[in-house]
Each structure stands twice: as C-alpha cells, then as structure tokens.
Amino acid sequence: MTLLLALLTALFLFLLSVTLILFIVGPSLLLRPRRRTAEFYRALGLPVNPTELDLPYEEINVMVAPGLKLNCWLIKAAQPARGTIVYLHGVADCKIDGLRLSKLLHAEHYNVMLPDARNHGESDGEFCTFGYFEKHDVLKVIDYLRSRSDLSAGKFGVFGTSMGAAVALQAAAIDPRIEAVVAENSFATLRSIFDDYQKRMIQLPFHYLRNIVIKRSEQIAGFRANDVSPLDCVKDLRIPVMFIYGTEDHLISCHYSVVLYEAKPAPKDLFAIPGAKHNDTWKVAGKLYEEKLLAFFGTHLR
C-alpha cells in the first residue's frame, strides 16, 4: 500500500510539473515559432534573394492591421500577366522559401507575391495564429495588389505549404477573388495537429495538456482555436483546389490532406507523392510536380 501511494504521489507530482511547464512554455512555442533567417536557407545552399535567380522584384510593406505590416516581395511578370499567385509559407519559414516556385511561375508569365506571415521573417506581429488572423492578412495583400494601377493582376490563385496551405484554405473560404488554391501538406484543424505535436514532443496522450496550452494561448493572442479549421472551410468551398501531400510526411500526417479532399465538393484534385516527406515533395516528384502545378493554374486562372 505504501509503495502504491508513493507511485501515485510521484505520478501526481510528475503531471503537475508537466502541466506547469506547458502552461508557461507551451503558449510561447505555439504562438511564437522561431523565425528562420537568410542564414538558415544559405546553409542549405538555397538562394535567399530574387536577384540570385535573376528575378525582378519589389520589396513592399503591406499594412494589414494598425501598426502591423507584412514585408513582401512582388515579382512582376511582363504585363499583362497570365494571373497572380500569392505564395504562403509554412510555420517558422519565410518568403525566401517561395523563391524556387516563383522562378517556375514567373517563367510561365505569372505575377508572384511572397509575403512574410505575421510574426515570421521580416514582418511585424507578436503572435502566430495559424490562420485565425492570417486569413484576413491575405485579403489585405490582394487588396494591395488590386490597387496597383501598373499591375495587370488577372485572376488570383494561392499556393500554400504546411501552415500556409491551411491559411490559404481559410482565406479562400471568405474571399471570392481567390479562384484556385494549391494546398500542400495542410493540417485539418489546429487542435488535431497540436495533439500530434504534443504526442511527438512530450509523448503524453492527455488531452487536458493540449487544452491548457490552447486555452492559455487563446487568452494571450485573442483568438479562438476552434475557428482555425481548414476542414470546416473546405466543406462549402466551390473553387478548384489541388491537395498535394507526401505519403511519408513525418510532421503533418498525410491523412489530413485526404480528409480535406474527401470533405471538399468538386472541383478538386489529389496529388499523392509516394515516398515524399514534408519538405521534399517537389524534389521527389520532379518534373511531374511542375507539370501538374502549371496545368492546374493554367486551367483555372485563364
């Protein structure tokens, strides 16, 4: 009996310690992901500026809320362009991550707009809310592009990867100016993906830990986690969406892309890339990736 009591006491103290640590540290990890800088990409041998790919560009700050501006690169095609693609990067990444895609799209005569999300890259913002506020930021970026008298924007498409894919789906649900979306390795709901991260990072299945972190994060950042749900957004989304995923994704389960695809009405497309993980879909699929991407935008942004 004494041994059982000691074990129960130790378990209680352990859970109490974990709870207190997550209450303090958890919201910071969720709301303030580490910002990757040019040095991160340069260490991988990747270009860090459009000029390194011979891409003409403008650096622009778009005001999306009082005192909050997004730092963006606008890569203009010769006017009039075939359309305009807004690239949305993943969590911790920045606009640099979209340079390779910009090279491909620019060669096909598209304008490309690459914003740093709030609290990422060179943009302002204290918190990352995974689409709750960011979806409205996308609308402000489109407002800006539409206001440019020297820019023949054409139809708007959005390419998002990881968190950016989730933001793209949420933005498309509220802005009819977005006429096509490519969502690569998206999550379905913030709560489900946070459950996955919790189990992977601290290997404890208790939902109350997730709820504590999310509730505290909601209070700090002034958002509602339940409203961050690409799954709810796609159910009434009538524009074409192509869902791309790597079958071996170790960060966001490919199951979520399948769930999103099944929940969305037509028109839609599903592009599974066998053997690909989270950040190497293009590398693994090669030329087929480029062909499917360009065919999708070419068809739906005419």
Backbone bond lengths (Angstrom), bond angles and torsions (degrees), N, CA, C in turn:
res aa  C-N    CA-C-N  psi(-1)  N-CA   C-N-CA  omega(-1)  CA-C   N-CA-C  phi
1 M - - - 1.473 - - 1.526 110.57 -
2 T 1.353 114.36 -40.94 1.461 119.48 179.74 1.521 110.64 -63.98
3 L 1.359 116.11 -40.42 1.464 120.87 178.87 1.520 110.82 -64.68
4 L 1.338 116.50 -42.35 1.461 120.44 178.90 1.521 111.05 -62.32
5 L 1.324 115.90 -41.68 1.469 119.86 178.96 1.524 111.12 -63.96
6 A 1.329 115.08 -39.85 1.464 119.22 179.15 1.530 110.93 -64.65
7 L 1.342 115.80 -40.55 1.459 119.78 178.76 1.526 111.36 -65.32
8 L 1.328 115.73 -42.89 1.468 119.72 179.10 1.528 110.98 -64.46
9 T 1.329 115.95 -39.20 1.463 120.18 178.65 1.528 110.68 -64.77
10 A 1.338 116.15 -42.71 1.461 120.47 178.79 1.525 110.89 -63.55
11 L 1.344 115.81 -41.50 1.464 119.59 178.41 1.527 110.99 -63.79
12 F 1.319 116.00 -42.18 1.474 120.08 178.80 1.521 111.24 -61.77
13 L 1.332 116.35 -44.73 1.464 119.84 -179.57 1.526 111.45 -66.02
14 F 1.340 115.60 -36.53 1.455 119.75 177.92 1.523 110.97 -63.89
15 L 1.340 116.32 -48.43 1.457 119.90 -179.71 1.524 111.24 -64.80
16 L 1.326 116.46 -37.02 1.458 119.94 177.74 1.524 110.75 -63.54
17 S 1.327 116.19 -41.86 1.470 120.32 179.39 1.519 110.96 -64.59
18 V 1.342 116.31 -46.03 1.459 120.40 179.45 1.525 110.07 -61.37
19 T 1.333 116.32 -42.39 1.464 120.48 -179.25 1.524 111.24 -61.40
20 L 1.332 116.65 -45.08 1.461 120.54 -179.16 1.530 111.11 -65.79
21 I 1.337 116.17 -41.04 1.458 119.70 179.75 1.530 110.50 -63.34
22 L 1.341 116.49 -46.32 1.459 119.77 -179.96 1.522 111.64 -66.82
23 F 1.319 117.69 -34.81 1.458 120.86 178.72 1.524 110.53 -61.44
24 I 1.331 115.68 -35.92 1.465 120.22 -177.50 1.525 111.48 -87.95
25 V 1.338 116.23 -47.66 1.459 120.94 -172.02 1.531 112.14 -89.50
26 G 1.331 116.62 -34.85 1.458 121.24 -173.38 1.521 114.60 -53.38
27 P 1.333 118.92 -50.76 1.474 119.14 -179.73 1.520 113.52 -58.98
28 S 1.330 116.94 -35.28 1.459 119.43 179.19 1.525 110.73 -66.70
29 L 1.339 116.85 -40.71 1.462 120.12 178.33 1.518 111.03 -64.85
30 L 1.325 117.14 -36.99 1.460 121.35 -177.90 1.524 111.90 -76.05
31 L 1.318 116.64 -44.81 1.459 121.43 -170.69 1.525 113.86 -90.87
32 R 1.328 117.06 -20.11 1.469 119.93 -176.13 1.529 110.53 -129.52
33 P 1.321 117.72 69.35 1.470 118.96 177.26 1.519 110.80 -63.04
34 R 1.322 115.09 150.11 1.467 119.64 -179.71 1.527 110.15 -62.00
35 R 1.321 116.67 135.97 1.466 121.37 -179.13 1.524 110.15 -86.79
36 R 1.326 116.25 119.16 1.458 120.07 174.46 1.522 109.50 -76.12
37 T 1.307 115.71 137.98 1.459 121.68 -177.89 1.524 109.85 -110.22
38 A 1.319 115.42 179.33 1.464 120.24 179.50 1.522 111.21 -58.33
39 E 1.333 117.40 -31.70 1.462 120.28 -178.79 1.523 111.53 -62.94
40 F 1.322 117.15 -34.55 1.463 121.38 178.93 1.528 110.34 -61.01
41 Y 1.332 116.38 -47.90 1.463 120.74 -178.00 1.528 111.37 -73.04
42 R 1.341 116.05 -35.82 1.461 119.42 -179.81 1.530 110.30 -64.54
43 A 1.334 116.83 -35.95 1.462 120.32 178.55 1.518 111.93 -65.02
44 L 1.332 116.67 -22.56 1.463 121.54 177.44 1.525 112.32 -90.32
45 G 1.330 115.61 2.52 1.458 120.01 -179.69 1.512 113.51 76.64
46 L 1.350 117.23 23.76 1.461 121.47 -176.86 1.528 110.58 -102.46
47 P 1.329 117.89 152.38 1.470 120.39 175.96 1.521 110.42 -66.32
48 V 1.325 116.41 148.35 1.461 120.49 -177.86 1.518 112.57 -121.47
49 N 1.334 116.94 2.39 1.453 121.10 -179.62 1.522 108.57 -149.04
50 P 1.339 118.67 143.55 1.467 120.16 -179.59 1.518 114.39 -55.83
51 T 1.333 117.22 -31.36 1.463 119.33 -178.42 1.524 111.90 -63.50
52 E 1.333 117.26 -26.38 1.458 120.17 179.19 1.526 111.69 -68.96
53 L 1.330 117.07 -16.86 1.463 122.14 176.28 1.532 111.05 -110.77
54 D 1.321 115.48 15.18 1.475 121.64 -179.67 1.529 111.35 58.74
55 L 1.314 116.30 38.82 1.465 121.33 178.57 1.525 109.71 -103.70
56 P 1.321 118.25 126.40 1.465 120.48 174.84 1.524 109.21 -71.58
57 Y 1.328 117.29 140.14 1.466 117.64 -177.32 1.516 111.80 -153.85
58 E 1.330 113.39 160.95 1.458 121.71 170.75 1.522 107.85 -121.70
59 E 1.313 116.98 139.79 1.464 120.75 171.60 1.523 107.96 -95.13
60 I 1.320 115.95 126.30 1.461 122.27 -170.56 1.518 109.02 -132.54
61 N 1.316 116.34 142.76 1.457 121.35 170.44 1.527 108.61 -109.82
62 V 1.316 116.36 118.34 1.459 122.03 -179.19 1.528 108.68 -104.21
63 M 1.329 116.12 121.76 1.455 120.72 178.81 1.529 108.89 -78.14
64 V 1.326 117.32 119.92 1.464 121.24 -177.26 1.525 112.57 -111.21
65 A 1.323 116.91 -14.56 1.466 122.74 176.96 1.518 106.65 -160.80
66 P 1.338 118.08 161.09 1.460 118.96 179.68 1.524 111.81 -54.34
67 G 1.331 115.29 120.94 1.452 120.26 178.58 1.516 114.73 74.36
68 L 1.331 117.73 11.71 1.468 120.15 -178.20 1.526 109.75 -131.61
69 K 1.306 115.79 113.69 1.466 120.56 179.99 1.518 110.03 -120.02
70 L 1.329 114.27 147.85 1.453 121.42 175.19 1.523 109.35 -101.53
71 N 1.315 115.95 131.08 1.454 120.74 175.31 1.522 108.51 -84.65
72 C 1.327 117.44 128.72 1.466 122.12 -172.40 1.518 111.00 -134.95
73 W 1.309 114.70 156.08 1.458 122.07 165.98 1.519 108.06 -112.53
74 L 1.318 116.44 130.78 1.455 122.29 172.88 1.519 108.07 -109.61
75 I 1.313 115.67 118.48 1.458 122.11 178.01 1.520 107.05 -107.50
76 K 1.326 116.32 104.53 1.461 121.98 -174.37 1.522 111.33 -87.41
77 A 1.310 113.83 137.68 1.464 119.57 169.40 1.523 108.06 -84.97
78 A 1.322 116.23 164.84 1.458 119.13 171.27 1.524 108.10 -59.12
79 Q 1.330 115.90 132.67 1.462 120.46 -173.78 1.530 111.65 -86.48
80 P 1.329 118.80 144.50 1.467 126.85 -1.82 1.525 111.60 -78.36
81 A 1.330 115.89 142.98 1.455 121.47 -178.34 1.530 110.79 -84.95
82 R 1.342 115.90 167.07 1.470 120.87 177.39 1.530 111.20 -74.99
83 G 1.322 116.62 -19.72 1.454 122.26 -178.35 1.509 108.53 162.53
84 T 1.323 116.21 -178.33 1.462 120.83 -178.68 1.519 109.26 -129.05
85 I 1.336 115.66 130.05 1.456 122.40 178.28 1.520 108.70 -110.51
86 V 1.323 116.78 127.37 1.464 122.30 172.56 1.527 107.33 -97.15
87 Y 1.322 116.61 123.12 1.464 121.73 -179.56 1.521 109.85 -97.84
88 L 1.342 117.20 127.31 1.464 122.91 -179.96 1.526 109.25 -117.60
89 H 1.316 115.55 118.10 1.463 121.61 -175.19 1.533 111.51 -81.12
90 G 1.326 115.11 174.86 1.454 121.68 179.75 1.519 112.70 -88.95
91 V 1.327 115.57 177.97 1.456 121.33 -177.96 1.538 109.60 -63.27
92 A 1.319 115.29 137.59 1.467 125.60 -178.96 1.525 112.83 75.91
93 D 1.330 118.27 -20.32 1.459 121.16 178.57 1.531 110.55 -77.69
94 C 1.321 115.74 -173.04 1.462 121.24 178.37 1.526 108.80 -152.76
95 K 1.309 116.17 -174.97 1.468 121.04 -174.80 1.518 112.61 -61.41
96 I 1.326 117.65 -23.90 1.463 120.74 178.36 1.522 110.40 -55.91
97 D 1.324 116.33 -34.17 1.466 121.39 -176.85 1.525 112.11 -61.92
98 G 1.334 117.52 -20.93 1.462 120.80 -177.50 1.517 115.16 -93.47
99 L 1.330 117.90 4.34 1.462 119.52 -174.15 1.523 112.75 -64.15
100 R 1.317 117.31 -43.01 1.465 119.48 -177.86 1.524 110.61 -63.06
101 L 1.330 116.36 -42.64 1.458 120.01 177.70 1.522 110.19 -64.22
102 S 1.320 116.88 -38.12 1.462 120.85 179.16 1.521 111.45 -60.70
103 K 1.325 116.55 -38.30 1.468 120.88 178.63 1.526 109.89 -61.33
104 L 1.327 116.12 -44.24 1.456 120.99 179.91 1.525 111.26 -64.04
105 L 1.335 117.41 -46.56 1.457 121.67 -176.38 1.522 111.65 -72.01
106 H 1.324 117.06 -37.62 1.458 119.87 178.80 1.516 110.93 -63.30
107 A 1.324 116.28 -37.50 1.465 120.13 178.16 1.524 112.04 -63.93
108 E 1.343 115.97 -22.44 1.465 121.18 178.00 1.525 112.09 -97.60
109 H 1.339 115.81 13.44 1.460 121.69 171.75 1.536 113.94 76.85
110 Y 1.342 116.79 31.22 1.459 121.32 173.66 1.522 109.82 -102.91
111 N 1.356 115.95 143.12 1.458 119.83 162.76 1.536 107.34 -72.40
112 V 1.334 116.04 145.81 1.464 120.05 176.06 1.526 108.61 -130.50
113 M 1.326 115.72 129.87 1.462 122.03 176.92 1.524 108.17 -113.83
114 L 1.336 115.35 125.07 1.466 120.32 -177.99 1.526 109.43 -120.41
115 P 1.325 118.46 98.87 1.461 120.40 175.32 1.526 111.93 -91.09
116 D 1.316 116.29 144.55 1.459 120.57 162.54 1.526 107.09 -77.03
117 A 1.324 117.63 126.57 1.454 120.31 176.81 1.523 110.35 -62.91
118 R 1.319 116.35 158.83 1.468 119.38 176.57 1.540 109.60 -56.25
119 N 1.327 115.30 141.57 1.466 122.66 -177.62 1.531 112.10 63.35
120 H 1.334 117.21 24.90 1.459 122.38 176.37 1.524 108.95 -137.25
121 G 1.317 116.33 154.67 1.457 120.99 175.11 1.513 113.08 52.46
122 E 1.344 115.59 -128.35 1.461 121.73 -178.21 1.526 112.33 -99.64
123 S 1.315 117.11 10.78 1.467 120.11 -178.71 1.524 111.74 -85.43
124 D 1.342 114.77 159.69 1.452 120.83 173.84 1.528 109.55 -76.97
125 G 1.307 115.17 -179.02 1.456 120.73 175.63 1.509 111.46 116.03
126 E 1.323 115.29 134.88 1.457 120.44 -177.92 1.518 112.55 -90.38
127 F 1.342 116.31 -26.62 1.457 119.29 -172.90 1.528 111.53 -133.64
128 C 1.333 115.09 152.47 1.467 123.58 169.84 1.528 107.42 -104.24
129 T 1.336 116.75 126.44 1.468 119.88 -178.02 1.530 112.32 -118.95
130 F 1.325 118.09 14.34 1.466 124.10 168.22 1.530 113.85 60.99
131 G 1.304 115.70 24.48 1.458 120.13 175.65 1.511 114.45 124.39
132 Y 1.319 118.02 -19.75 1.464 120.16 -177.20 1.525 110.54 -59.03
133 F 1.324 117.01 -50.27 1.461 121.15 174.01 1.530 111.75 -96.15
134 E 1.316 116.01 -31.31 1.463 120.49 -174.27 1.524 112.91 -62.09
135 K 1.321 118.04 -30.97 1.476 119.00 179.77 1.527 110.82 -63.02
136 H 1.311 116.85 -34.65 1.466 120.24 177.04 1.529 111.03 -72.89
137 D 1.333 116.55 -30.08 1.466 119.99 175.88 1.525 110.69 -62.08
138 V 1.338 116.28 -38.36 1.469 120.08 178.49 1.522 110.14 -60.86
139 L 1.311 116.70 -39.80 1.468 120.77 178.89 1.524 110.52 -63.81
140 K 1.328 117.16 -39.04 1.462 120.65 178.61 1.533 110.88 -66.01
141 V 1.324 116.29 -36.57 1.464 120.19 177.03 1.528 110.17 -63.92
142 I 1.327 116.64 -42.18 1.470 120.07 177.80 1.529 110.35 -66.79
143 D 1.320 117.46 -38.84 1.469 120.48 175.34 1.523 109.94 -55.57
144 Y 1.332 115.61 -45.71 1.460 119.68 -179.25 1.528 110.70 -61.76
145 L 1.319 116.80 -46.99 1.460 119.97 -178.23 1.525 111.47 -62.75
146 R 1.316 116.21 -37.88 1.463 120.15 178.52 1.529 111.71 -68.00
147 S 1.329 116.46 -24.86 1.468 119.97 -177.78 1.524 112.89 -79.73
148 R 1.312 117.44 -12.34 1.467 120.82 -176.24 1.520 110.25 -79.42
149 S 1.322 116.76 113.31 1.467 120.71 -178.66 1.525 112.03 -71.12
150 D 1.349 116.37 -19.76 1.462 120.09 -178.76 1.521 112.63 -92.48
151 L 1.346 116.38 4.45 1.457 120.08 -174.50 1.521 110.36 -117.31
152 S 1.305 115.87 119.58 1.453 120.57 172.62 1.526 107.26 -89.58
153 A 1.332 115.81 91.96 1.458 119.98 -170.41 1.519 112.64 -73.99
154 G 1.332 117.30 -34.13 1.457 119.65 -174.50 1.513 110.70 66.85
155 K 1.322 116.98 -150.75 1.463 120.78 178.46 1.528 110.07 -81.23
156 F 1.336 114.85 152.83 1.463 120.58 -177.12 1.524 111.04 -103.70
157 G 1.313 115.04 130.48 1.449 122.09 169.26 1.517 109.01 -120.39
158 V 1.317 116.61 159.54 1.465 121.04 177.84 1.523 108.44 -129.06
159 F 1.315 115.45 132.14 1.459 121.84 171.38 1.517 107.19 -112.56
160 G 1.329 116.88 122.79 1.452 120.91 178.08 1.508 111.26 -128.98
161 T 1.320 115.91 142.94 1.452 120.58 177.12 1.515 109.97 -122.59
162 S 1.341 116.60 135.77 1.458 123.11 179.05 1.537 109.70 58.56
163 M 1.336 118.73 -121.82 1.459 120.02 176.70 1.522 110.95 -56.64
164 G 1.322 116.93 -37.99 1.460 120.34 179.39 1.509 112.50 -61.46
165 A 1.342 117.28 -33.26 1.460 120.57 176.54 1.518 110.38 -66.59
166 A 1.328 116.38 -41.73 1.463 120.51 178.26 1.526 110.75 -63.90
167 V 1.327 116.70 -40.27 1.468 120.75 177.38 1.524 110.34 -64.99
168 A 1.320 117.07 -41.57 1.468 121.27 -179.14 1.525 111.10 -59.63
169 L 1.318 117.00 -44.05 1.469 120.65 -179.83 1.527 111.14 -66.22
170 Q 1.320 116.70 -38.56 1.465 120.12 178.64 1.528 110.99 -68.80
171 A 1.323 117.41 -38.14 1.460 120.74 178.94 1.526 111.10 -68.30
172 A 1.328 117.02 -41.44 1.466 120.75 -178.68 1.519 111.58 -63.46
173 A 1.332 115.89 -28.39 1.473 119.69 -179.33 1.517 112.46 -70.11
174 I 1.342 117.78 -17.39 1.467 119.81 -176.71 1.527 113.09 -120.17
175 D 1.337 118.15 -1.70 1.462 120.05 -178.54 1.525 110.31 -133.01
176 P 1.331 117.51 106.89 1.471 120.14 -178.72 1.522 113.63 -69.59
177 R 1.324 118.26 -8.50 1.468 119.98 177.16 1.524 111.32 -71.09
178 I 1.322 117.11 -20.27 1.462 121.00 175.54 1.525 107.71 -81.77
179 E 1.327 116.62 117.96 1.468 120.27 -171.52 1.521 114.35 -109.45
180 A 1.321 117.77 -5.69 1.460 120.79 176.75 1.527 108.32 -162.72
181 V 1.329 116.73 143.52 1.469 122.15 -178.76 1.517 109.32 -134.19
182 V 1.322 115.26 136.41 1.460 121.80 166.00 1.521 106.59 -110.68
183 A 1.330 116.30 120.48 1.464 122.47 -177.45 1.526 108.64 -115.92
184 E 1.313 116.01 109.87 1.466 120.99 -177.05 1.521 110.67 -105.53
185 N 1.327 116.16 121.76 1.472 122.60 175.89 1.525 112.34 55.43
186 S 1.321 116.69 49.36 1.457 121.51 -179.83 1.521 111.41 -81.31
187 F 1.324 115.90 156.01 1.463 119.82 166.76 1.519 108.85 -91.30
188 A 1.336 116.82 165.96 1.464 121.64 -177.62 1.522 111.96 -95.32
189 T 1.335 117.13 -44.05 1.460 121.80 175.97 1.526 108.06 -143.31
190 L 1.317 115.89 152.62 1.460 119.55 -179.89 1.525 110.55 -64.61
191 R 1.319 117.17 -40.07 1.465 120.20 -178.33 1.528 111.70 -63.12
192 S 1.323 117.01 -42.02 1.460 118.93 -177.92 1.527 111.46 -68.05
193 I 1.334 117.00 -40.65 1.453 118.60 -178.57 1.523 110.34 -71.42
194 F 1.329 117.56 -32.01 1.457 119.19 177.38 1.523 110.66 -69.77
195 D 1.325 117.17 -35.11 1.469 120.38 172.26 1.523 110.61 -56.34
196 D 1.337 115.27 -45.37 1.468 119.98 -179.41 1.523 111.03 -62.06
197 Y 1.328 116.90 -44.37 1.461 120.54 -179.75 1.526 111.05 -64.05
198 Q 1.332 115.45 -40.97 1.457 119.45 -179.27 1.520 110.84 -61.68
199 K 1.321 117.02 -45.93 1.470 120.62 -179.22 1.516 111.59 -64.80
200 R 1.332 116.37 -35.26 1.455 119.87 -178.48 1.525 111.66 -76.10
201 M 1.339 117.11 -38.21 1.454 120.24 -173.52 1.526 112.65 -83.13
202 I 1.338 117.19 -43.46 1.464 118.92 -177.66 1.523 112.34 -116.45
203 Q 1.327 116.42 -3.47 1.459 122.83 172.59 1.529 112.79 54.95
204 L 1.328 115.11 41.02 1.461 121.16 173.85 1.517 108.39 -125.15
205 P 1.339 117.53 132.55 1.459 120.31 -172.95 1.520 114.63 -88.42
206 F 1.337 118.19 1.49 1.457 120.41 -169.16 1.525 111.98 -71.36
207 H 1.327 116.27 120.35 1.455 120.61 -178.30 1.526 112.06 -67.77
208 Y 1.326 116.78 -25.48 1.459 117.66 -177.66 1.522 111.02 -63.96
209 L 1.354 117.18 -29.50 1.459 120.07 177.78 1.528 110.35 -65.26
210 R 1.345 115.55 -45.12 1.461 119.78 176.36 1.518 110.65 -59.68
211 N 1.331 116.07 -44.43 1.464 119.82 -177.24 1.520 112.07 -63.46
212 I 1.326 116.40 -37.22 1.460 120.05 178.46 1.527 110.46 -63.12
213 V 1.335 116.23 -47.59 1.464 120.26 -178.56 1.525 110.63 -64.68
214 I 1.321 116.45 -44.73 1.465 119.22 -177.81 1.522 110.91 -67.18
215 K 1.315 117.66 -43.22 1.474 119.71 -179.95 1.529 110.69 -61.37
216 R 1.315 116.15 -44.23 1.462 119.37 178.62 1.528 110.66 -65.23
217 S 1.331 117.32 -40.20 1.464 121.41 178.61 1.527 110.73 -62.91
218 E 1.325 116.92 -40.54 1.462 120.95 177.73 1.521 110.76 -59.70
219 Q 1.321 116.29 -41.98 1.467 120.47 -179.52 1.523 111.33 -66.36
220 I 1.320 116.65 -40.07 1.460 120.95 -177.11 1.534 111.30 -70.33
221 A 1.348 116.04 -46.58 1.464 120.49 -172.03 1.520 113.71 -96.94
222 G 1.330 118.28 -6.92 1.458 120.92 177.03 1.512 113.86 68.41
223 F 1.334 117.22 44.44 1.458 119.79 177.83 1.518 109.77 -135.75
224 R 1.351 116.16 173.36 1.454 122.32 179.73 1.527 108.99 -118.31
225 A 1.329 115.80 115.43 1.457 120.40 -176.78 1.521 111.97 -62.81
226 N 1.326 117.86 -35.92 1.465 120.39 -178.98 1.521 112.29 -63.23
227 D 1.340 116.38 -23.69 1.465 120.18 179.97 1.523 112.19 -81.22
228 V 1.328 117.45 -10.11 1.461 120.82 177.58 1.525 107.08 -89.18
229 S 1.330 114.85 83.67 1.460 120.69 -172.58 1.524 111.10 -142.66
230 P 1.325 117.73 88.07 1.461 119.35 172.37 1.530 112.34 -54.10
231 L 1.319 116.40 -30.81 1.464 120.04 -179.97 1.519 111.51 -61.00
232 D 1.322 117.40 -44.39 1.469 120.22 176.77 1.527 110.66 -65.88
233 C 1.328 116.33 -35.52 1.467 120.10 -175.48 1.525 112.52 -68.37
234 V 1.329 117.89 -36.30 1.468 119.07 -173.74 1.530 112.83 -77.04
235 K 1.314 117.37 -16.20 1.468 120.02 -173.33 1.522 112.54 -63.40
236 D 1.320 117.28 -28.81 1.465 121.01 178.85 1.521 112.09 -117.10
237 L 1.318 117.42 17.10 1.455 121.90 -176.31 1.523 109.29 -87.89
238 R 1.334 116.43 117.98 1.470 120.89 -173.55 1.521 113.99 -101.71
239 I 1.311 117.53 -4.33 1.462 118.98 177.65 1.527 109.33 -80.18
240 P 1.344 118.69 160.38 1.464 120.31 178.23 1.530 112.06 -69.18
241 V 1.317 115.30 135.61 1.463 122.11 176.92 1.521 108.43 -132.37
242 M 1.320 116.06 132.75 1.463 120.72 171.48 1.525 108.51 -108.64
243 F 1.328 115.73 121.71 1.453 122.14 177.77 1.529 108.17 -97.07
244 I 1.331 115.72 123.98 1.458 122.12 178.61 1.526 108.33 -114.01
245 Y 1.321 116.64 138.18 1.466 117.75 175.45 1.526 110.69 -152.75
246 G 1.324 114.19 152.62 1.456 121.12 172.14 1.513 109.30 -93.21
247 T 1.301 116.94 132.67 1.465 120.32 -175.43 1.525 112.76 -68.70
248 E 1.337 117.68 -18.10 1.466 120.85 -179.49 1.530 111.67 -110.88
249 D 1.330 116.44 25.40 1.465 120.38 -179.96 1.525 109.94 -58.35
250 H 1.319 116.55 122.26 1.461 122.52 -177.51 1.524 112.66 -98.64
251 L 1.324 117.40 -4.26 1.468 121.04 -179.27 1.529 112.39 -106.27
252 I 1.328 116.93 -45.05 1.462 121.89 176.54 1.523 107.16 -127.08
253 S 1.306 116.85 117.71 1.457 120.93 -175.52 1.528 111.62 -55.97
254 C 1.333 115.90 135.68 1.459 119.85 178.02 1.532 111.42 -64.25
255 H 1.314 116.73 -16.39 1.463 121.29 176.88 1.520 111.12 -56.56
256 Y 1.338 117.08 -33.43 1.467 119.89 -176.78 1.525 111.40 -67.88
257 S 1.309 118.14 -38.25 1.466 120.42 177.32 1.520 110.98 -64.21
258 V 1.327 116.27 -39.09 1.468 120.15 177.98 1.517 110.51 -65.50
259 V 1.324 116.93 -42.77 1.470 121.31 178.60 1.527 110.55 -61.66
260 L 1.320 116.80 -43.40 1.463 120.77 178.75 1.525 110.78 -63.10
261 Y 1.321 115.94 -44.85 1.467 120.51 179.44 1.525 110.80 -59.91
262 E 1.315 117.19 -45.29 1.465 120.57 -178.13 1.524 111.95 -66.94
263 A 1.336 117.29 -30.19 1.469 120.79 -177.90 1.520 112.44 -80.31
264 K 1.334 116.92 -21.79 1.468 119.61 -175.53 1.520 112.02 -86.61
265 P 1.335 117.08 134.77 1.478 119.49 172.71 1.528 110.76 -67.33
266 A 1.312 116.33 160.36 1.464 121.12 174.01 1.532 109.36 -64.81
267 P 1.345 116.70 153.05 1.469 129.95 5.26 1.529 112.26 -83.00
268 K 1.317 115.50 144.13 1.455 120.78 -178.50 1.519 109.47 -160.80
269 D 1.332 114.91 161.50 1.458 120.59 178.54 1.519 107.65 -145.32
270 L 1.330 115.50 149.68 1.461 121.73 179.84 1.522 107.96 -127.29
271 F 1.314 116.07 123.19 1.459 121.67 -177.41 1.525 108.22 -121.39
272 A 1.320 115.85 96.77 1.466 121.58 177.34 1.520 108.98 -88.72
273 I 1.336 116.10 136.58 1.462 120.79 -178.63 1.534 108.05 -117.01
274 P 1.315 117.63 99.37 1.466 120.99 -176.69 1.529 111.66 -58.98
275 G 1.325 115.24 132.33 1.459 120.95 176.97 1.508 115.23 85.52
276 A 1.320 117.72 -10.96 1.467 120.16 -178.41 1.522 110.56 -79.90
277 K 1.318 115.63 148.14 1.464 121.92 176.43 1.531 109.14 -101.35
278 H 1.317 116.94 -142.00 1.467 119.15 -172.64 1.522 112.99 -85.37
279 N 1.324 116.53 -36.03 1.466 119.61 -172.09 1.521 114.17 -117.17
280 D 1.322 117.67 12.48 1.462 118.35 -175.56 1.526 113.06 -126.89
281 T 1.330 117.31 24.14 1.462 120.00 -176.48 1.530 111.78 -59.61
282 W 1.322 116.49 -45.38 1.459 120.69 -179.82 1.528 110.56 -64.05
283 K 1.323 116.11 -44.80 1.458 120.67 -178.80 1.525 111.16 -60.18
284 V 1.341 116.93 -42.43 1.459 120.75 -177.06 1.531 111.07 -73.24
285 A 1.340 116.60 -43.65 1.472 119.97 -176.35 1.525 112.64 -79.32
286 G 1.313 117.05 -24.92 1.459 121.23 175.80 1.522 113.77 63.61
287 K 1.302 115.50 -134.17 1.461 122.00 -174.53 1.525 112.02 -61.20
288 L 1.328 116.87 -32.99 1.459 119.95 179.51 1.524 110.95 -60.75
289 Y 1.320 116.74 -37.47 1.469 121.57 177.67 1.525 109.80 -58.65
290 E 1.314 116.39 -50.34 1.460 120.92 -178.94 1.528 110.91 -61.85
291 E 1.315 116.26 -43.65 1.467 119.99 -177.93 1.521 111.70 -63.03
292 K 1.319 116.78 -44.05 1.466 119.67 -178.44 1.527 111.06 -68.78
293 L 1.326 116.99 -40.02 1.458 120.77 179.76 1.525 111.37 -63.65
294 L 1.327 116.51 -48.26 1.457 120.34 -178.42 1.525 111.43 -68.65
295 A 1.320 117.60 -35.59 1.459 120.14 177.22 1.519 111.05 -65.80
296 F 1.324 116.54 -38.76 1.465 120.25 -179.70 1.523 110.90 -64.26
297 F 1.321 117.60 -52.99 1.459 120.11 -179.81 1.534 110.87 -67.70
298 G 1.324 116.94 -36.21 1.455 120.10 179.84 1.527 112.20 -62.78
299 T 1.323 115.62 -35.42 1.464 120.38 179.86 1.518 111.68 -75.65
300 H 1.321 117.21 -42.26 1.467 120.27 -168.82 1.524 114.92 -98.64
301 L 1.328 117.52 -6.48 1.464 119.42 176.91 1.519 111.73 -117.40
302 R 1.329 116.73 27.57 1.464 118.99 179.13 1.523 110.53 -63.06
